[in-house]
Amino acid sequence: MQSTNSLGTEPIGKILIKQSVPAGIGFLVMSINSIVDTIFIGHYVGANAIAAIAVVMPISFFISSIGLAIGVGGASIISRALGADNKEKASKTFGTQVILTLGMSLVLLSLGYIFADGVLDLFGGKGSILEPAKIYFNVVLFGTPFLAWAMMSNNVVRAEGKPKVAMMVMVLPAVINIILDPILIVGFNMGLFGAALATTVAYIISAFYVLIFFLRGKSALQMNIGYFRINPLIIKEIFQIGGVTLARQGSITLLIIVLNQTLFRFGGESAVAIYGIISRLMMFSLFPVMGVVQGYMPIVGFNFGAKLNGRVVETVRMALIYGTGLACVVFAIIVFFPSMIVKSFTTDPELLSVAPSALRTVFLALPMISLQLIGSSYFQAIGRPGPALLLTLTKQGFFLIPLVLILPYYFGLEGVWYSFPIADVLATVITAFYLSGAIRKLKK
């Protein structure tokens, strides 16, 4: 419990860095893994293979996002319960999370295999993209329950104040995948199948790593068999909070469907491939901000549960400063070196001529994103699902999807790319309004 109690006692700057740096490293390695994966596929398989991954990965991540949603919802309960010294509720919450994650991810896995062709078509698997998408999908889908378990457990481990273990849950699969990619894709000449196999093996290893952590008794949560049961009240609370994350993933999934369909209509396979590169860079561009967000949530939850409002306010303030500063650094790199970045992914002349401009446009409002993420995550951390859900849906659901549907009819393919910064600006204004009001109320 010493590492957990430090969330309420150590200086905010120190504990925020201690929590955020491992999370940031985890996201960094994951993003590098995603980039390396795309580089190998782009150079050794082709542009259509990049487009195929852009079609498949949102599907597999949506299926595994049930674990992320359960993890975030349960982690909020656990951090507040530990802050209130209610260890039994924290352990019961974890037991409920385990049952929910395994059961629901297996159901979604089965549905994914049954309706594979229809799902791929819906997500933009058309024309010459369809066959490579099938190859990748049929292998990666098998790993989604393992990824769901790892994503759920990652949030639980971080909630109890063990950021280094949580970091390893993210770093380990990325490292395994980076090692296996050249061996399977190039060495054994397995192409896209090899890339999918490397990813799936990496998910499985990550899942077993965190399982061993819990079985060895390293967790602050009790692994009593009596806690592994369905608790309706806890389920309700998990999905009230975690439902926000699921809604976010759902809105992102809907966005990908709309995007891929629109991109294919206005730009063909090459436009889908361009977004495949951009989507990989999105994870990289956000890794420092996501590290701050993941690091500050358990601090906010613990101190809110312990009624240490001053520490809550200070945590939000410092998270905004750190997050915005880091986002500005990444923004400068993308804006000044877009051509160099795109060249690392592909040698395709068509992509090289169009992708740099698209990349710069999509990331124009990157410095504002930290406020969006920190604002919506604040309400999740303190257990207020209503505002969290609203702010989560603001960018993708209320602004970005309608803009992607409308602007291309006036500006062609450029309209798709400009939809991103416009949606970011509008979502940031709304988030700032809600967060400033909540902080003023907390100060009183």
BAFILUM-896524 format. One record per residue (C-alpha): residue in one letter; x, y, z. Coordinates in steps of 0.02 Angstrom, whole numbers, padded with zeros to 5 digits, always signed. Example, Ala and Ser with C-alpha at 12.3 -4.5 7.8 and 13.67 -1.06 7.14 Angstrom:
// BAFILUM-896524
a+00615-00225+00390/s+00684-00053+00357/
// end
This chain:
// BAFILUM-896524
m+00000+00000+00000/q+00148+00117+00018/s+00156+00153-00169/t-00033+00180-00171/n-00032+00299-00022/s+00104+00404-00104/l-00028+00466-00225/g-00098+00570-00082/t+00063+00622+00005/e+00206+00653-00117/p+00227+00826-00197/i+00116+00839-00352/g+00257+00878-00472/k+00358+00729-00413/i+00215+00603-00412/l+00147+00664-00579/i+00316+00637-00662/k+00334+00469-00576/q+00165+00414-00642/s+00173+00496-00813/v+00349+00454-00873/p+00324+00264-00872/a+00154+00285-00955/g+00231+00401-01084/i+00372+00278-01117/g+00243+00141-01139/f+00146+00243-01267/l+00307+00293-01353/v+00364+00114-01375/m+00189+00065-01434/s+00189+00205-01561/i+00364+00161-01620/n+00305-00019-01637/s+00158+00039-01743/i+00272+00146-01850/v+00402+00009-01874/d+00263-00112-01919/t+00199+00006-02053/i+00375+00042-02119/f+00413-00143-02145/i+00243-00172-02226/g+00258-00017-02335/h+00432-00060-02399/y+00418-00250-02413/v+00233-00279-02452/g+00163-00119-02530/a+00045+00029-02516/n-00112-00080-02523/a-00048-00175-02371/i-00038-00010-02274/a-00217+00025-02327/a-00268-00150-02269/i-00198-00118-02096/a-00290+00049-02091/v-00449-00052-02120/v-00416-00194-01998/m-00334-00114-01846/p-00486-00008-01796/i-00592-00166-01797/s-00475-00264-01684/f-00450-00115-01568/f-00637-00089-01554/i-00659-00271-01502/s-00518-00258-01376/s-00579-00086-01318/i-00705-00176-01209/g-00556-00219-01099/l-00497-00038-01102/a-00671+00025-01054/i-00686-00101-00912/g-00509-00058-00858/v-00537+00130-00854/g-00706+00114-00767/g-00641-00008-00638/a-00479+00089-00612/s-00579+00245-00567/i-00674+00146-00436/i-00516+00062-00372/s-00415+00223-00354/r-00557+00310-00261/a-00587+00156-00152/l-00403+00145-00106/g-00404+00332-00068/a-00551+00302+00050/d-00459+00150+00125/n-00591+00028+00060/k-00479-00112-00001/e-00619-00241-00007/k-00719-00141-00134/a-00561-00119-00238/s-00532-00308-00241/k-00714-00346-00282/t-00706-00222-00425/f-00553-00307-00498/g-00636-00479-00488/t-00787-00413-00581/q-00674-00334-00712/v-00589-00500-00747/i-00753-00593-00777/l-00823-00454-00887/t-00667-00434-00993/l-00643-00617-01035/g-00827-00651-01067/m-00864-00501-01175/s-00704-00506-01278/l-00733-00689-01323/v-00910-00650-01380/l-00848-00507-01490/l-00708-00618-01558/s-00837-00748-01614/l-00947-00616-01696/g-00795-00545-01786/y-00755-00712-01867/i-00937-00749-01913/f-00966-00581-01998/a-00788-00551-02061/d-00829-00510-02243/g-00967-00387-02201/v-00863-00302-02067/l-00713-00278-02181/d-00822-00205-02318/l-00901-00085-02193/f-00731-00023-02136/g-00672+00013-02313/g-00601-00155-02366/k-00642-00128-02550/g-00558-00153-02718/s-00378-00212-02707/i-00377-00181-02519/l-00499-00323-02478/e-00387-00477-02499/p-00239-00414-02397/a-00362-00351-02266/k-00433-00528-02249/i-00259-00601-02225/y-00218-00479-02086/f-00389-00484-02003/n-00402-00674-01986/v-00241-00682-01885/v-00248-00523-01781/l-00426-00555-01724/f-00368-00708-01627/g-00259-00597-01517/t-00394-00472-01470/p-00451-00560-01308/f-00270-00559-01248/l-00255-00376-01293/a-00419-00340-01201/w-00352-00424-01043/a-00188-00327-01054/m-00277-00161-01081/m-00393-00191-00934/s-00253-00246-00818/n-00141-00101-00869/n-00267+00024-00799/v-00290-00075-00639/v-00104-00087-00606/r-00083+00101-00635/a-00231+00139-00520/e-00145+00054-00374/g+00013+00157-00400/k+00128+00040-00497/p+00167+00137-00656/k+00324+00038-00700/v+00230-00126-00708/a+00094-00041-00812/m+00230+00024-00927/m+00298-00151-00954/v+00124-00212-01004/m+00133-00086-01147/v+00318-00098-01187/l+00335-00287-01192/p+00218-00322-01339/a+00292-00177-01437/v+00469-00242-01415/i+00417-00420-01461/n+00328-00357-01616/i+00478-00251-01670/i+00591-00404-01652/l+00473-00521-01745/d+00429-00404-01889/p+00595-00416-01985/i+00609-00602-01947/l+00435-00650-02009/i+00403-00517-02143/v+00576-00514-02221/g+00675-00664-02157/f+00537-00795-02184/n+00456-00694-02324/m+00284-00710-02242/g+00227-00536-02293/l+00066-00471-02217/f+00030-00638-02133/g+00196-00625-02043/a+00155-00449-01984/a-00012-00509-01915/l+00069-00659-01830/a+00201-00549-01748/t+00066-00434-01680/t-00039-00578-01612/v+00108-00662-01525/a+00153-00495-01446/y-00024-00475-01376/i-00018-00650-01300/i+00149-00621-01214/s+00089-00455-01140/a-00066-00539-01071/f+00034-00676-00986/y+00158-00551-00913/v+00024-00455-00818/l-00064-00617-00768/i+00097-00676-00685/f+00108-00509-00593/f-00062-00538-00513/l-00033-00723-00477/r+00132-00687-00386/g+00042-00577-00261/k+00130-00415-00312/s-00035-00322-00325/a-00115-00223-00183/l-00279-00307-00233/q-00328-00474-00156/m-00341-00621-00277/n-00472-00712-00171/i-00579-00828-00277/g-00733-00758-00190/y-00706-00590-00274/f-00714-00664-00449/r-00900-00652-00474/i-01026-00538-00559/n-01076-00394-00445/p-01221-00296-00525/l-01189-00136-00428/i-01004-00135-00473/i-01044-00177-00655/k-01162-00028-00661/e-01028+00088-00591/i-00894+00017-00707/f-00997+00050-00862/q-01057+00219-00803/i-00876+00274-00805/g-00796+00151-00926/g-00942+00175-01044/v-00865+00344-01081/t-00708+00258-01147/l-00814+00132-01243/a-00914+00276-01318/r-00751+00360-01367/q-00689+00201-01452/g-00859+00178-01532/s-00857+00355-01601/i-00679+00327-01664/t-00737+00165-01747/l-00883+00254-01829/l-00763+00391-01883/i-00648+00262-01964/i-00795+00188-02059/v-00846+00360-02122/l-00666+00409-02158/n-00618+00254-02255/q-00778+00258-02357/t-00755+00444-02395/l-00570+00427-02432/f-00600+00282-02551/r-00736+00381-02640/f-00636+00541-02662/g-00459+00473-02675/g-00461+00283-02700/e-00341+00159-02620/s-00200+00286-02608/a-00304+00403-02498/v-00341+00259-02378/a-00155+00218-02374/i-00113+00400-02335/y-00229+00395-02186/g-00148+00231-02136/i+00016+00327-02117/i-00068+00474-02029/s-00158+00362-01905/r+00007+00282-01856/l+00083+00453-01827/m-00067+00505-01721/m-00018+00381-01588/f+00162+00442-01594/s+00112+00625-01586/l+00003+00595-01434/f+00119+00482-01335/p+00184+00619-01217/v+00009+00689-01187/m-00064+00516-01160/g+00075+00481-01036/v+00023+00635-00937/v-00162+00589-00947/q-00132+00410-00891/g-00017+00469-00753/y-00130+00603-00681/m-00295+00505-00678/p-00253+00392-00528/i-00182+00544-00435/v-00343+00641-00463/g-00452+00491-00419/f-00356+00450-00259/n-00352+00629-00195/f-00534+00660-00242/g-00582+00504-00144/a-00477+00565+00002/k-00559+00739-00011/l-00392+00825-00041/n-00464+00954-00162/g-00311+01065-00165/r-00204+00922-00229/v-00336+00882-00361/v-00332+01061-00428/e-00142+01067-00428/t-00133+00900-00519/v-00247+00962-00659/r-00150+01125-00675/m+00019+01039-00689/a-00049+00907-00808/l-00110+01045-00925/i+00059+01131-00921/y+00158+00972-00953/g+00037+00905-01084/t+00026+01065-01186/g+00214+01093-01182/l+00251+00917-01243/a+00118+00929-01378/c+00198+01088-01445/v+00365+01000-01465/v+00289+00858-01565/f+00187+00984-01667/a+00345+01074-01721/i+00426+00912-01780/i+00276+00863-01886/v+00249+01036-01961/f+00431+01064-02011/f+00478+00888-02070/p+00323+00809-02152/s+00411+00750-02311/m+00551+00666-02215/i+00424+00578-02104/v+00322+00511-02250/k+00478+00450-02342/s+00518+00336-02196/f+00355+00241-02226/t+00348+00220-02414/t+00434+00244-02581/d+00270+00253-02678/p+00278+00412-02786/e+00092+00451-02770/l+00096+00442-02581/l+00255+00545-02571/s+00177+00685-02675/v+00015+00701-02575/a+00043+00635-02398/p+00158+00772-02326/s+00030+00910-02356/a-00109+00802-02284/l-00002+00760-02133/r+00033+00943-02093/t-00150+00992-02112/v-00218+00854-02000/f-00102+00902-01857/l-00125+01092-01864/a-00216+01099-01696/l-00109+00969-01606/p-00060+01085-01460/m-00245+01098-01411/i-00273+00910-01395/s-00197+00899-01220/l-00338+01007-01150/q-00467+00895-01232/l-00394+00734-01162/i-00355+00801-00989/g-00526+00883-00974/s-00629+00730-01018/s-00516+00615-00916/y-00538+00725-00763/f-00724+00686-00754/q-00689+00500-00776/a-00562+00504-00636/i-00685+00582-00512/g-00828+00469-00563/r-00939+00591-00660/p-00987+00497-00818/g-01108+00627-00887/p-00985+00768-00926/a-00850+00640-00970/l-00963+00560-01100/l-01013+00728-01174/l-00834+00787-01191/t-00777+00620-01259/l-00905+00625-01399/t-00877+00808-01439/k-00732+00794-01561/q-00772+00635-01658/g-00960+00625-01640/f-01020+00805-01642/f-00892+00886-01755/l-00769+00774-01849/i-00890+00647-01924/p-01011+00780-01990/l-00865+00881-02059/v-00792+00729-02148/l-00962+00696-02226/i-00991+00876-02282/l-00826+00963-02325/p-00765+00844-02463/y-00915+00892-02570/y-00850+01071-02570/f-00661+01049-02559/g-00630+00870-02619/l-00501+00765-02528/e-00429+00921-02444/g-00595+00939-02353/v-00562+00776-02261/w-00393+00835-02198/y-00456+01006-02142/s-00597+00925-02043/f-00471+00871-01910/p-00403+01041-01851/i-00576+01122-01862/a-00649+00985-01750/d-00503+01002-01629/v-00529+01190-01607/l-00717+01172-01577/a-00696+01026-01456/t-00561+01119-01357/v-00674+01270-01330/i-00813+01161-01257/t-00693+01060-01149/a-00614+01219-01078/f-00787+01282-01029/y-00832+01123-00933/l-00663+01097-00851/s-00645+01277-00790/g-00819+01269-00713/a-00779+01106-00623/i-00615+01173-00554/r-00700+01333-00491/k-00829+01226-00402/l-00694+01116-00326/k-00599+01268-00260/k-00754+01327-00167/
// end
